[in-house]
Amino acid sequence: MNGNSAAKTVIPLSVRSSADPRTAMERRAAMTLSKRLTQVFNIDVETCRACGGTAKVIVCIEDSVVIEKILTHLNEAAP
């Protein structure tokens, strides 16, 4: 034992459908990210703010340069 008494949670991967081109690892990573955002920041990225319907994560931007460009653009465009 390494002193960590917390049990690891195993999340079963769903069966890949032809409508979902992502790999099993990509689907698991997207699910993990959405769950993490909900737990840490109380942000539910799986529910549409406007209508309350189910939303789907279609992209996850991790490149800090791209994120900075997007945020700068949004700040410049803000009224």
Distance bins in CASP14 RR format, pairs under 12 A and 6 or more apart:
PFRMAT RR
TARGET T0000
AUTHOR 0000-0000-0000
RMODE 2
METHOD distances of the structure
MODEL  1
1 7 0 0 0 0 0 1 0 0 0 0 0
2 8 0 0 0 0 0 1 0 0 0 0 0
9 32 0 0 0 0 0 1 0 0 0 0 0
9 35 0 0 0 0 0 1 0 0 0 0 0
10 28 0 0 0 0 0 1 0 0 0 0 0
11 24 0 0 0 0 0 1 0 0 0 0 0
11 27 0 0 0 0 0 1 0 0 0 0 0
11 28 1 0 0 1 0 0 0 0 0 0 0
11 29 0 0 0 0 0 1 0 0 0 0 0
11 30 0 0 0 0 0 1 0 0 0 0 0
11 31 1 0 0 1 0 0 0 0 0 0 0
11 32 1 0 0 1 0 0 0 0 0 0 0
11 35 0 0 0 0 1 0 0 0 0 0 0
12 24 0 0 0 0 0 1 0 0 0 0 0
12 27 0 0 0 0 0 1 0 0 0 0 0
12 28 0 0 0 0 1 0 0 0 0 0 0
12 31 0 0 0 0 0 1 0 0 0 0 0
13 20 0 0 0 0 0 1 0 0 0 0 0
13 22 0 0 0 0 0 1 0 0 0 0 0
13 23 0 0 0 0 1 0 0 0 0 0 0
13 24 1 0 1 0 0 0 0 0 0 0 0
13 25 0 0 0 0 1 0 0 0 0 0 0
13 26 0 0 0 0 0 1 0 0 0 0 0
13 27 1 0 0 1 0 0 0 0 0 0 0
13 28 1 0 1 0 0 0 0 0 0 0 0
13 29 0 0 0 0 0 1 0 0 0 0 0
13 30 0 0 0 0 0 1 0 0 0 0 0
13 31 0 0 0 0 1 0 0 0 0 0 0
13 32 0 0 0 0 0 1 0 0 0 0 0
14 20 0 0 0 0 1 0 0 0 0 0 0
14 22 0 0 0 0 0 1 0 0 0 0 0
14 24 0 0 0 0 1 0 0 0 0 0 0
14 27 1 0 0 1 0 0 0 0 0 0 0
14 28 0 0 0 0 1 0 0 0 0 0 0
14 30 0 0 0 0 0 1 0 0 0 0 0
14 31 0 0 0 0 1 0 0 0 0 0 0
15 24 0 0 0 0 1 0 0 0 0 0 0
15 27 0 0 0 0 0 1 0 0 0 0 0
16 22 0 0 0 0 1 0 0 0 0 0 0
16 23 1 0 0 1 0 0 0 0 0 0 0
16 24 1 0 0 1 0 0 0 0 0 0 0
16 25 0 0 0 0 0 1 0 0 0 0 0
16 26 0 0 0 0 0 1 0 0 0 0 0
16 27 1 0 0 1 0 0 0 0 0 0 0
16 28 0 0 0 0 0 1 0 0 0 0 0
17 24 0 0 0 0 0 1 0 0 0 0 0
17 27 0 0 0 0 0 1 0 0 0 0 0
19 56 0 0 0 0 0 1 0 0 0 0 0
20 26 0 0 0 0 1 0 0 0 0 0 0
20 27 1 0 0 1 0 0 0 0 0 0 0
20 30 0 0 0 0 0 1 0 0 0 0 0
20 31 0 0 0 0 0 1 0 0 0 0 0
20 56 0 0 0 0 1 0 0 0 0 0 0
20 57 0 0 0 0 0 1 0 0 0 0 0
20 58 0 0 0 0 0 1 0 0 0 0 0
21 27 0 0 0 0 0 1 0 0 0 0 0
21 58 0 0 0 0 0 1 0 0 0 0 0
22 28 0 0 0 0 1 0 0 0 0 0 0
22 29 0 0 0 0 1 0 0 0 0 0 0
22 30 1 0 0 1 0 0 0 0 0 0 0
22 31 0 0 0 0 0 1 0 0 0 0 0
22 56 0 0 0 0 0 1 0 0 0 0 0
22 57 0 0 0 0 0 1 0 0 0 0 0
22 58 0 0 0 0 0 1 0 0 0 0 0
22 59 0 0 0 0 0 1 0 0 0 0 0
22 60 0 0 0 0 0 1 0 0 0 0 0
23 29 0 0 0 0 1 0 0 0 0 0 0
23 30 0 0 0 0 0 1 0 0 0 0 0
24 30 0 0 0 0 0 1 0 0 0 0 0
24 31 0 0 0 0 0 1 0 0 0 0 0
25 31 0 0 0 0 0 1 0 0 0 0 0
25 32 0 0 0 0 0 1 0 0 0 0 0
26 32 0 0 0 0 0 1 0 0 0 0 0
26 33 0 0 0 0 0 1 0 0 0 0 0
26 57 0 0 0 0 0 1 0 0 0 0 0
26 58 0 0 0 0 0 1 0 0 0 0 0
26 59 0 0 0 0 0 1 0 0 0 0 0
26 60 0 0 0 0 1 0 0 0 0 0 0
27 33 0 0 0 0 0 1 0 0 0 0 0
27 34 0 0 0 0 0 1 0 0 0 0 0
27 56 0 0 0 0 0 1 0 0 0 0 0
27 57 0 0 0 0 0 1 0 0 0 0 0
28 34 0 0 0 0 0 1 0 0 0 0 0
28 35 0 0 0 0 0 1 0 0 0 0 0
29 35 0 0 0 0 0 1 0 0 0 0 0
29 36 0 0 0 0 0 1 0 0 0 0 0
29 57 0 0 0 0 0 1 0 0 0 0 0
29 60 1 0 0 1 0 0 0 0 0 0 0
29 62 0 0 0 0 0 1 0 0 0 0 0
30 36 0 0 0 0 0 1 0 0 0 0 0
30 37 0 0 0 0 0 1 0 0 0 0 0
30 45 0 0 0 0 1 0 0 0 0 0 0
30 46 0 0 0 0 1 0 0 0 0 0 0
30 55 0 0 0 0 0 1 0 0 0 0 0
30 56 0 0 0 0 1 0 0 0 0 0 0
30 57 1 0 1 0 0 0 0 0 0 0 0
30 58 0 0 0 0 1 0 0 0 0 0 0
30 59 0 0 0 0 1 0 0 0 0 0 0
30 60 1 0 0 1 0 0 0 0 0 0 0
31 37 0 0 0 0 0 1 0 0 0 0 0
31 38 0 0 0 0 0 1 0 0 0 0 0
31 45 0 0 0 0 0 1 0 0 0 0 0
31 46 0 0 0 0 1 0 0 0 0 0 0
31 56 0 0 0 0 0 1 0 0 0 0 0
31 57 0 0 0 0 1 0 0 0 0 0 0
31 60 0 0 0 0 0 1 0 0 0 0 0
32 38 0 0 0 0 0 1 0 0 0 0 0
32 39 0 0 0 0 0 1 0 0 0 0 0
32 40 0 0 0 0 0 1 0 0 0 0 0
32 45 0 0 0 0 0 1 0 0 0 0 0
32 57 0 0 0 0 0 1 0 0 0 0 0
32 60 0 0 0 0 0 1 0 0 0 0 0
33 39 0 0 0 0 0 1 0 0 0 0 0
33 40 0 0 0 0 0 1 0 0 0 0 0
33 41 0 0 0 0 0 1 0 0 0 0 0
33 43 0 0 0 0 0 1 0 0 0 0 0
33 45 0 0 0 0 1 0 0 0 0 0 0
33 46 0 0 0 0 0 1 0 0 0 0 0
33 57 1 0 0 1 0 0 0 0 0 0 0
33 59 0 0 0 0 0 1 0 0 0 0 0
33 60 1 0 0 1 0 0 0 0 0 0 0
33 61 0 0 0 0 0 1 0 0 0 0 0
33 62 0 0 0 0 1 0 0 0 0 0 0
34 40 0 0 0 0 0 1 0 0 0 0 0
34 41 0 0 0 0 0 1 0 0 0 0 0
34 43 0 0 0 0 1 0 0 0 0 0 0
34 44 0 0 0 0 1 0 0 0 0 0 0
34 45 1 0 1 0 0 0 0 0 0 0 0
34 46 1 0 1 0 0 0 0 0 0 0 0
34 47 0 0 0 0 0 1 0 0 0 0 0
34 54 0 0 0 0 0 1 0 0 0 0 0
34 55 0 0 0 0 1 0 0 0 0 0 0
34 56 0 0 0 0 1 0 0 0 0 0 0
34 57 1 0 0 1 0 0 0 0 0 0 0
34 60 0 0 0 0 1 0 0 0 0 0 0
35 41 0 0 0 0 0 1 0 0 0 0 0
35 43 0 0 0 0 0 1 0 0 0 0 0
35 44 0 0 0 0 0 1 0 0 0 0 0
35 45 0 0 0 0 1 0 0 0 0 0 0
35 46 0 0 0 0 1 0 0 0 0 0 0
35 57 0 0 0 0 0 1 0 0 0 0 0
36 42 0 0 0 0 0 1 0 0 0 0 0
36 43 0 0 0 0 1 0 0 0 0 0 0
36 44 0 0 0 0 0 1 0 0 0 0 0
36 45 0 0 0 0 1 0 0 0 0 0 0
36 57 0 0 0 0 0 1 0 0 0 0 0
36 60 0 0 0 0 0 1 0 0 0 0 0
37 43 1 0 1 0 0 0 0 0 0 0 0
37 44 1 0 0 1 0 0 0 0 0 0 0
37 45 1 0 1 0 0 0 0 0 0 0 0
37 46 0 0 0 0 1 0 0 0 0 0 0
37 47 0 0 0 0 0 1 0 0 0 0 0
37 57 0 0 0 0 1 0 0 0 0 0 0
37 60 0 0 0 0 0 1 0 0 0 0 0
38 44 1 0 1 0 0 0 0 0 0 0 0
38 45 1 0 0 1 0 0 0 0 0 0 0
38 46 1 0 0 1 0 0 0 0 0 0 0
38 47 0 0 0 0 1 0 0 0 0 0 0
39 45 0 0 0 0 0 1 0 0 0 0 0
43 49 0 0 0 0 0 1 0 0 0 0 0
43 55 0 0 0 0 0 1 0 0 0 0 0
43 57 0 0 0 0 0 1 0 0 0 0 0
44 52 0 0 0 0 1 0 0 0 0 0 0
44 53 0 0 0 0 0 1 0 0 0 0 0
44 54 0 0 0 0 0 1 0 0 0 0 0
44 55 0 0 0 0 1 0 0 0 0 0 0
44 57 0 0 0 0 0 1 0 0 0 0 0
45 54 0 0 0 0 0 1 0 0 0 0 0
45 55 1 0 0 1 0 0 0 0 0 0 0
45 56 0 0 0 0 1 0 0 0 0 0 0
45 57 1 0 0 1 0 0 0 0 0 0 0
45 58 0 0 0 0 0 1 0 0 0 0 0
45 59 0 0 0 0 0 1 0 0 0 0 0
45 60 0 0 0 0 1 0 0 0 0 0 0
46 52 0 0 0 0 0 1 0 0 0 0 0
46 53 0 0 0 0 1 0 0 0 0 0 0
46 54 1 0 0 1 0 0 0 0 0 0 0
46 55 1 0 1 0 0 0 0 0 0 0 0
46 56 1 0 0 1 0 0 0 0 0 0 0
46 57 1 0 0 1 0 0 0 0 0 0 0
47 53 1 0 0 1 0 0 0 0 0 0 0
47 54 1 0 0 1 0 0 0 0 0 0 0
47 55 1 0 0 1 0 0 0 0 0 0 0
47 56 0 0 0 0 0 1 0 0 0 0 0
47 57 0 0 0 0 0 1 0 0 0 0 0
48 54 1 0 0 1 0 0 0 0 0 0 0
48 55 1 0 1 0 0 0 0 0 0 0 0
48 56 0 0 0 0 1 0 0 0 0 0 0
49 55 0 0 0 0 1 0 0 0 0 0 0
59 66 0 0 0 0 0 1 0 0 0 0 0
59 67 0 0 0 0 0 1 0 0 0 0 0
59 70 0 0 0 0 0 1 0 0 0 0 0
60 66 0 0 0 0 0 1 0 0 0 0 0
60 67 0 0 0 0 0 1 0 0 0 0 0
61 67 1 0 1 0 0 0 0 0 0 0 0
61 68 0 0 0 0 0 1 0 0 0 0 0
61 69 0 0 0 0 1 0 0 0 0 0 0
61 70 1 0 0 1 0 0 0 0 0 0 0
61 71 0 0 0 0 0 1 0 0 0 0 0
63 69 0 0 0 0 1 0 0 0 0 0 0
63 70 0 0 0 0 0 1 0 0 0 0 0
64 70 0 0 0 0 0 1 0 0 0 0 0
64 71 0 0 0 0 0 1 0 0 0 0 0
65 71 0 0 0 0 0 1 0 0 0 0 0
65 72 0 0 0 0 0 1 0 0 0 0 0
66 72 0 0 0 0 0 1 0 0 0 0 0
66 73 0 0 0 0 0 1 0 0 0 0 0
67 73 0 0 0 0 0 1 0 0 0 0 0
67 74 0 0 0 0 0 1 0 0 0 0 0
68 74 0 0 0 0 0 1 0 0 0 0 0
68 75 0 0 0 0 0 1 0 0 0 0 0
69 75 0 0 0 0 0 1 0 0 0 0 0
69 76 0 0 0 0 0 1 0 0 0 0 0
70 76 0 0 0 0 0 1 0 0 0 0 0
70 77 0 0 0 0 0 1 0 0 0 0 0
71 77 0 0 0 0 0 1 0 0 0 0 0
71 78 0 0 0 0 0 1 0 0 0 0 0
72 78 0 0 0 0 0 1 0 0 0 0 0
END
